[in-house]
Each structure stands twice: as C-alpha cells, then as structure tokens.
Amino acid sequence: MKGKHKSTREEKQEKLSEEEVIQETVETEEPEVAPTETEEPELEADATESEESDADTQEEATDDFQQKCLELNDKNLRLMAEFDNYRKRTLKEKADLIKHASERVFVDILPLIDDFERALEAMESTEDVSAVKEGVELIYNKFIGFLNNHGVEQIPTENEAFDVDVHEAVTTFPAPSEEMKGKIIDCTTKGYTLYDKVIRFAKVVVGE
C-alpha cells in the first residue's frame, strides 16, 4: 500500500514545487509597459512647438517677400519719375533748338541790311551811277557769301545737261548747235540747294 499511494506530505511538496515554477515564470515574463499619462502631453507639446516654428518661418518669408515688393515698387516709381523728367527736358531742349535755330542766320544777315541802307543813302546824295552800281555789286557778293556760309549753293545751269533732279524745264528752244541739244540754253530763275537738298529748282530753257 505504501508503494502505490503517495503520502500527504509528498503531495504538498509537489504542489508547492508547481506553484514555485508558476511564480517564477510569471516573474520572468516582462509585462508590456503602456504609455504613461505624462508621455502623451509631451508628444503633443512637441508637435505644437513644431507647428508654431513652421508658422513663424512662413510669416518671416511672407514679410521678406512683402518688403522686397515694396522696394521694387519704390524703385520702379523713381525710374518712372526720372524718365518723365528726361522726356520733359528733351522736349524743352528740342523746342528751344527750333526756336533759336535761325538766330545765327539773322545775326549774320544784319550787316547786309546795314550795307543796303548805306547804299540807299548814297543813291540819294550822288549822281555817280558807276559808284552806286559798284556798291550794289559789293552787297550782292557779300550776300552770296552769306548764303554759302549757311550751306546754300546755287545750282549750275550754264551749258549743263538738263537734269530733272535739279532743273525745271519751262520751255524748249531749237538748239543753236548739235552739241547743245538736251542742254540748258538759258536760265530764267536760279535754283538753290541747302546742304545738297534742292530748296528751289532752277527754271531753264532746254535746247532741242
């Protein structure tokens, strides 16, 4: 009977041994640690700080952009004002140039008027026609010199071939010789150019 059944003491020892094994197993297993209540607010605080930092960066970038826009607008306004002043100054200078362009011409022609006045006085007090004629010729030559000094030149006509660019044929006349056909026989009105530009065509008679 002793060999078949365990004593009560042995059963108790086995039961205690099983409980110790279970207890050791429970102690060796590490329980999952759930997030504590203090960790969640810390994460939320970090996220809030990051959002605030991004917002500050965007605000600074917006401020910089607005400042650059203001600077560019100010620069553009200054350039427009400078150009407007330049345009007004240029228009004034052009108007003054046109207004006073003939000043030199009138200054140079005044001595010729003096010569004409003296010639008229001489004609009233002298009976020497040759002296008067000489004086008029002198004034005429001075006047031609005045024209030349200002770029005015007489268009040549004597024995010249007819040129439609500078001559105007008022009529034709039988040529006195074969070589005068198509050439100018006579000039009824002299023509002039101003710096190579025709300001009056020479009116001529052309041989045929």
SVG drawing of the C-alpha trace seen along z (x, -y; Angstrom):
<svg xmlns="http://www.w3.org/2000/svg" viewBox="-3 -165 35 167">
<polyline fill="none" stroke="black" stroke-width="0.4" points="0.0,0.0 2.9,-2.3 4.3,-1.8 1.0,-2.6 -0.1,-5.8 1.9,-9.0 1.8,-10.3 0.0,-13.6 3.4,-15.3 4.7,-14.3 1.6,-15.7 2.0,-19.0 5.7,-19.3 4.8,-18.6 2.1,-21.2 4.4,-23.7 7.0,-22.9 4.4,-23.5 3.4,-26.9 7.0,-28.0 7.6,-27.2 4.4,-29.1 5.5,-32.0 9.0,-32.1 7.5,-32.0 5.2,-34.9 8.1,-36.9 10.4,-36.3 7.8,-37.5 8.1,-41.2 4.7,-42.8 4.0,-45.3 4.5,-48.8 1.6,-51.0 2.4,-54.7 2.1,-56.7 -0.2,-59.6 2.8,-62.1 4.3,-60.9 1.2,-61.9 1.2,-65.6 4.9,-65.8 4.4,-64.5 1.5,-66.9 3.7,-69.8 6.5,-68.9 4.0,-68.8 2.6,-72.2 6.1,-73.7 7.0,-72.4 3.8,-73.8 4.5,-77.2 8.0,-77.1 6.8,-76.4 4.2,-79.2 6.9,-81.7 9.1,-80.7 6.3,-81.2 5.4,-84.5 9.1,-85.7 9.2,-84.6 5.9,-86.5 7.3,-89.6 10.5,-89.4 8.6,-89.0 6.4,-92.0 9.4,-94.1 11.1,-93.2 7.8,-94.0 7.7,-97.4 11.4,-98.1 10.9,-97.1 7.7,-99.3 9.6,-102.2 12.5,-101.7 10.0,-101.5 8.3,-104.7 11.7,-106.5 12.7,-105.3 9.4,-106.4 9.8,-109.8 13.4,-110.1 12.2,-109.1 9.4,-111.6 11.8,-114.4 14.2,-113.3 11.3,-113.4 10.2,-116.8 13.8,-118.1 14.4,-116.7 11.1,-118.2 12.1,-121.6 15.6,-121.4 14.1,-120.5 11.7,-123.4 14.5,-125.8 16.6,-124.5 13.8,-125.0 13.1,-128.4 16.7,-129.7 17.9,-127.7 17.6,-130.8 19.3,-133.1 22.7,-132.8 21.2,-133.4 19.7,-136.7 22.8,-137.8 24.8,-137.2 22.3,-139.0 22.2,-142.2 25.4,-143.6 23.9,-143.2 20.9,-145.3 23.4,-148.0 25.0,-147.9 21.7,-148.2 20.8,-151.2 24.1,-152.9 23.7,-152.2 20.2,-153.8 21.6,-156.9 24.4,-157.1 22.0,-156.9 20.1,-159.9 23.2,-162.1 25.3,-161.1 24.9,-161.3 27.8,-158.8 25.9,-155.8 29.0,-153.7 29.8,-154.1 26.3,-153.1 26.5,-150.1 29.8,-149.1 28.3,-149.4 25.3,-147.2 27.6,-144.6 29.6,-144.5 26.5,-144.0 25.3,-141.2 28.6,-139.4 28.5,-139.6 25.0,-138.2 26.1,-135.3 28.9,-134.7 26.4,-134.8 24.3,-132.1 27.3,-129.9 28.3,-130.2 24.9,-128.8 25.0,-125.8 23.1,-127.4 24.6,-126.9 23.4,-128.0 22.5,-125.2 24.8,-125.4 22.9,-125.8 25.2,-127.3 25.9,-124.7 24.8,-122.0 22.8,-118.9 19.2,-119.0 18.7,-117.1 15.2,-116.6 16.5,-116.2 17.6,-119.9 16.2,-121.6 12.7,-122.5 12.1,-123.0 9.8,-125.9 10.1,-125.6 12.2,-124.2 14.0,-126.1 15.9,-125.0 19.5,-124.3 22.0,-126.6 24.3,-123.7 24.2,-119.9 26.1,-119.7 23.6,-121.9 20.7,-119.5 19.3,-118.3 21.4,-121.0 20.3,-124.2 20.3,-127.2 19.0,-129.8 18.1,-130.1 15.0,-132.2 15.1,-131.6 18.1,-130.5 17.8,-127.4 19.4,-126.7 20.3,-123.7 20.7,-123.7 23.3,-121.1 22.6,-119.1 18.8,-119.3 17.0,-121.2 15.1,-124.1 14.2,-125.7 14.5,-124.1 16.3,-126.1 13.8,-127.1 15.5,-126.7 15.1,-126.6 16.3,-123.4 17.7,-123.0 16.1,-120.6"/>
</svg>
